[in-house]
């Protein structure tokens, strides 16, 4: 499959309908994904990015049906991660001398990945590649989300090839934002931002301000995953600015891990108390040993506060709770409140451990937390409902 985006630009990527886990097992892709590669034909021809290595031979075969590979004058690698550069070794067997345009870090990382001394041309922000009628303007985007990341802007067509920025893990036969389900699209775009770009939010703001400051028209944004933004393309840029600035909705996430249901009962009682005291808040509960970890991170990203519970086990917390906490610590969430709770049998350290970890993660602790011995009876559950009410007033303060 390939299709024309404009008279000069053709999509030559791969839609991966079967993908359900990505980055090893680190990211869930319920709706699949795509690896977007673009062919720009002018007086000179450039290929922008490739596809993931498992699809390399298929990619080369389809590319040959689209163009004689010897007619490709340049290759642009906006980002060296293997889901975008994985087909390069196969491609370079065919056209070994074609120059590869990338950042200085891009050349370093491509050499580290593939151990090949290809014809690298290092570029920086403001450098251009003349194609004839149009030019490619390069914009470095270091740490969005790797040190080598950059974007490429095609003049005349006014297309921003944004690589991972503004993308989504979203497979669709309709490759434009005005052709797909808007709710699905934004759900996947938000999940992508929350799980991948949140740690770099301060850089997102600076980079967007820099791009906007260039004052160039943008008719389309072509990311490296998911659909192309052609209808009001700057909507996703504006949305990124909102997400990057300590984003939160009127929501509370209650995350828990429970051995025999005691901590779960506490979580449900706290949720009842929050709902009663603050009906304007959406309350969501997740058992982190059963729920999808990336969906949980997305909900925490949307929340004003996180209420986290775990049973005590071997003087620690349960391993699923520990895993989610480790992910949370890497996110660098800002302007969010937190509290801890849990059940215990004899030593009871979980609440303090959760408090310590949440504080390390940058959350504002609302109190010292609440715990109870063994399985709570009705009197104890009443206390946890009251605790939920107390937390609701602190969350809304």
C-alpha positions in Angstrom: 0.0 0.0 0.0 1.1 3.5 -0.8 -0.9 6.7 -1.5 -0.3 10.2 -2.6 -0.5 12.9 0.0 0.2 15.7 -2.6 1.4 15.6 -6.1 5.0 15.6 -4.7 4.6 13.5 -1.5 3.8 9.8 -1.3 3.3 7.7 1.9 5.3 4.5 1.6 5.1 3.2 5.1 3.6 0.1 6.8 0.3 -0.2 8.8 0.8 -2.8 11.5 -2.7 -4.1 12.5 -1.4 -6.9 14.7 0.9 -4.9 17.0 -0.4 -5.1 20.6 2.8 -4.4 22.6 5.7 -2.0 21.7 9.1 -1.0 23.0 9.5 -4.6 24.1 6.6 -5.0 26.5 6.7 -1.4 27.7 3.8 0.2 25.7 0.4 -1.3 24.9 -1.0 -0.7 21.4 -4.6 -1.8 21.5 -5.3 -0.2 18.1 -2.1 -1.3 16.4 0.2 1.3 14.8 1.9 2.4 11.6 5.5 3.2 10.6 5.2 6.2 8.3 7.8 6.7 5.6 7.5 9.4 3.0 8.8 9.8 -0.5 9.2 13.4 -1.8 9.7 13.8 -5.5 11.0 17.1 -6.9 13.9 17.6 -9.3 15.7 15.6 -6.6 14.0 12.8 -4.7 14.3 12.2 -0.9 13.0 9.4 1.3 12.0 10.5 4.8 12.4 7.7 7.4 11.9 4.0 6.8 10.0 1.3 8.8 10.6 -1.2 11.6 13.1 -4.0 10.8 10.6 -6.9 10.8 9.0 -5.3 7.7 12.2 -4.2 6.0 12.1 -6.7 3.1 8.4 -6.0 2.5 9.2 -2.2 2.6 12.0 -2.5 0.1 9.9 -4.6 -2.3 7.0 -2.1 -2.2 9.4 0.9 -2.5 10.8 -0.7 -5.7 7.3 -0.9 -7.1 7.0 2.8 -6.4 10.3 4.1 -7.6 13.6 2.9 -9.0 15.8 2.9 -5.9 18.6 4.5 -7.9 16.4 7.5 -8.3 16.5 8.3 -4.6 19.0 11.1 -4.2 18.8 11.5 -0.4 17.6 9.8 2.7 16.5 11.7 5.8 16.5 10.0 9.2 14.6 12.2 11.6 15.2 9.8 14.5 17.4 6.7 14.7 15.2 4.5 16.8 14.7 1.1 15.1 11.0 1.5 14.4 11.9 4.3 12.0 15.4 3.3 10.8 15.0 -0.5 10.9 14.9 -0.9 7.1 18.0 1.1 6.5 20.4 -1.9 6.4 18.4 -3.5 3.6 18.0 -0.3 1.8 21.6 0.6 1.9 22.6 -2.7 0.4 20.8 -1.4 -2.7 22.0 2.2 -2.7 25.1 2.2 -0.4 26.4 5.7 -1.4 23.2 7.7 -1.0 23.7 10.4 1.7 21.8 10.1 4.9 20.8 13.4 6.5 20.5 13.4 10.2 21.6 15.2 13.3 25.1 14.8 14.8 23.6 12.6 17.5 21.6 10.8 14.7 24.9 9.8 13.0 26.4 8.6 16.2 23.3 6.5 17.2 22.9 5.0 13.7 26.5 3.9 13.8 25.9 2.4 17.3 22.8 0.6 16.0 24.0 -0.8 12.7 27.8 -0.5 12.9 28.0 0.9 9.3 29.9 3.9 8.1 27.3 5.1 5.7 27.5 8.5 4.0 26.2 10.6 6.9 25.5 14.3 6.4 25.0 16.0 9.8 22.6 18.9 9.9 21.4 21.3 12.5 18.4 23.7 12.9 18.1 26.0 9.9 20.1 23.9 7.5 18.4 23.3 4.2 18.3 20.6 1.5 17.5 22.0 -1.9 15.3 19.6 -3.9 14.7 21.9 -6.9 11.4 23.7 -6.6 11.1 23.1 -2.9 13.5 22.8 0.1 13.7 20.8 3.2 14.4 22.8 6.3 15.7 20.9 9.3 14.7 21.6 12.9 16.5 19.8 15.7 14.2 18.5 18.5 16.7 16.9 20.9 15.1 14.8 23.7 11.7 14.8 22.0 12.1 12.1 22.7 15.7 10.9 22.0 18.9 13.0 21.8 19.0 12.7 18.0 15.4 13.6 17.2 14.6 16.3 14.6 11.8 17.4 12.3 11.9 18.3 8.6 9.8 21.0 7.0 9.0 20.9 3.2 8.6 24.4 1.8 6.0 25.0 -0.9 4.0 22.0 0.2 4.1 23.4 3.8 4.4 20.0 5.4 6.0 19.3 8.7 7.4 15.8 9.0 7.4 15.7 12.8 8.6 12.2 13.5 7.4 11.0 16.9 6.0 14.3 18.0 2.2 14.6 17.3 2.0 10.9 16.5 -0.2 8.1 17.8 0.0 4.3 17.9 -3.2 4.0 15.8 -3.7 1.7 12.8 -6.3 2.9 10.3 -7.0 2.4 6.6 -8.1 6.1 6.7 -4.7 7.9 7.2 -6.0 11.4 7.9 -7.3 13.0 11.0 -10.6 14.1 9.3 -11.3 10.5 8.2 -11.0 8.7 11.5 -13.0 8.6 14.8 -12.0 11.8 16.6 -12.5 10.3 20.1 -10.2 7.3 19.2 -7.6 9.6 17.7 -7.4 11.9 20.7 -7.4 9.0 23.1 -4.4 7.5 21.4 -2.7 10.9 21.0 -3.1 11.6 24.7 -1.9 8.2 25.7 1.2 8.7 23.4 1.9 12.0 25.0 1.3 10.8 28.6 3.6 7.8 28.3 6.3 9.0 26.0 6.6 12.8 26.1 5.5 13.7 29.6 9.1 13.6 31.0 10.1 16.2 28.3 7.2 18.6 28.7 9.3 21.6 29.4 11.2 20.9 26.2 7.9 20.4 24.3 6.9 24.0 25.2 10.2 25.5 24.1 10.3 23.6 20.9 6.7 24.5 19.9 7.4 28.1 20.7 10.5 27.9 18.5 8.5 26.3 15.6 5.7 28.8 15.9 8.3 31.6 16.0 9.4 30.6 12.5 6.1 31.9 11.3 5.8 29.4 8.4 2.5 28.0 7.1 1.7 24.4 8.0 -0.8 22.7 5.7 -0.1 19.2 7.1 1.7 17.5 9.9 3.0 14.1 9.0 4.2 12.1 12.0 6.0 8.8 12.0 3.2 6.9 13.7 -0.5 7.0 13.2 -2.6 9.4 11.0 -1.7 12.6 9.2 -3.0 15.9 10.5 -4.4 17.7 7.5 -7.7 19.3 8.8 -6.7 22.1 11.1 -3.3 20.5 11.6 -2.2 22.9 14.3 -4.9 21.6 16.6 -2.5 18.9 17.8 0.2 21.5 18.3 -2.1 23.5 20.5 -3.2 20.4 22.3 0.5 19.5 23.0 0.9 23.0 24.6 -2.0 22.3 26.9 -0.7 18.8 27.8 2.8 20.1 28.4 1.7 22.6 31.0 0.9 20.5 34.1 -2.2 19.2 32.5 -5.1 17.9 34.7 -8.8 17.3 34.4 -11.4 17.1 37.2 -10.4 13.6 37.9 -9.0 11.5 40.7 -7.3 8.1 40.1 -7.3 5.5 42.8 -4.7 2.8 42.1 -4.3 -0.2 44.3 -2.8 -3.7 44.5 -4.5 -6.2 46.8 -3.6 -9.7 47.9 -7.0 -10.9 49.4 -9.3 -8.0 48.7 -8.7 -5.9 51.9 -7.0 -3.0 50.1 -9.5 -3.2 47.3 -12.3 -2.7 49.8 -10.5 0.3 51.2 -10.1 1.7 47.7 -13.8 1.4 47.0 -14.7 3.0 50.3 -12.4 5.9 49.6 -13.9 6.3 46.1 -17.4 6.4 47.7 -16.3 9.2 50.0 -14.6 11.3 47.3 -17.7 11.0 45.1 -20.0 12.0 47.9 -18.0 15.0 48.9 -17.0 16.1 45.4 -19.5 14.9 42.8 -17.8 17.2 40.3 -14.8 14.9 40.3 -14.6 11.9 38.1 -13.2 9.0 40.2 -11.5 6.1 38.5 -10.3 2.9 40.2 -7.6 0.6 38.8 -6.2 -2.7 40.2 -2.6 -2.3 38.9 -2.0 -6.0 39.0 -4.8 -6.5 36.4 -5.0 -3.2 34.5 -2.9 -2.0 31.6 0.0 0.0 32.9 0.1 2.5 30.1 -3.7 3.1 30.4 -3.1 3.7 34.1 -0.3 6.2 33.5 -2.6 8.0 31.0 -5.3 8.3 33.7 -2.8 9.6 36.3 -1.6 12.1 33.7 -5.2 13.4 33.4 -5.8 13.5 37.2 -5.6 16.2 39.8 -4.7 13.6 42.4 -3.5 10.1 42.8 -4.6 7.9 45.8 -2.4 4.9 45.9 -2.8 1.7 48.0 -1.0 -1.5 48.5 -1.0 -4.4 51.0 2.2 -4.8 52.9 4.2 -7.9 51.8 7.6 -8.9 53.2 8.0 -5.4 54.7 7.4 -3.9 51.3 4.7 -3.2 48.7 3.3 -5.6 46.2 5.3 -6.0 43.0 2.7 -4.6 40.6 2.4 -1.5 42.7 6.2 -1.2 42.8 6.3 -1.4 39.0 3.7 1.4 38.5 5.5 3.5 41.1 8.8 3.1 39.2 7.0 4.2 36.0 5.4 7.2 37.7 8.8 8.3 39.1 10.1 8.5 35.5 7.3 10.6 34.2 8.1 13.8 36.1 4.4 14.7 36.7 3.9 18.2 38.0 1.2 19.9 40.1 -0.5 16.7 41.3 -1.5 15.7 44.8 -1.3 12.2 46.4 -2.2 10.1 49.3 -1.5 6.5 50.3 -3.4 3.7 52.0 -3.2 0.0 52.5 -3.9 -3.1 54.6 -1.4 -5.1 56.6 -1.1 -8.1 58.8 1.8 -7.5 61.2 4.5 -5.0 60.0 2.6 -2.5 58.0 5.3 -0.5 56.1 3.4 -0.1 52.7 1.8 3.2 53.4 5.1 4.9 54.4 6.9 3.3 51.4 4.2 4.6 49.1 4.4 8.1 50.6 8.2 8.2 50.2 8.0 7.0 46.6 5.2 9.4 45.7 7.1 12.3 47.2 10.2 11.3 45.2 8.0 11.3 42.1 7.2 15.0 42.8 3.6 14.6 44.1 2.4 16.9 46.9 1.4 14.6 49.8 -1.9 15.5 51.3 -1.3 13.7 54.6 0.5 10.7 56.1 -1.9 8.2 54.6 -4.3 5.7 56.2 -3.9 2.0 56.9 -5.8 -0.7 58.7 -5.1 -4.2 60.1 -6.3 -7.2 58.2 -9.6 -7.0 56.3 -11.6 -3.9 57.3 -15.0 -4.4 58.9 -17.9 -2.0 58.4 -16.7 0.4 61.1 -13.3 0.6 59.4 -14.8 1.0 55.9 -16.8 3.9 57.3 -13.5 5.5 58.4 -12.1 5.0 54.9 -15.2 6.6 53.4 -14.7 9.6 55.7 -11.1 9.6 54.6 -12.2 9.9 51.0 -14.3 12.9 52.0 -11.3 14.5 53.7 -9.1 13.9 50.6 -11.8 15.4 48.3 -11.7 18.7 50.2 -7.9 18.8 50.0 -7.9 17.9 46.3 -10.3 20.8 45.5 -8.5 23.3 47.9 
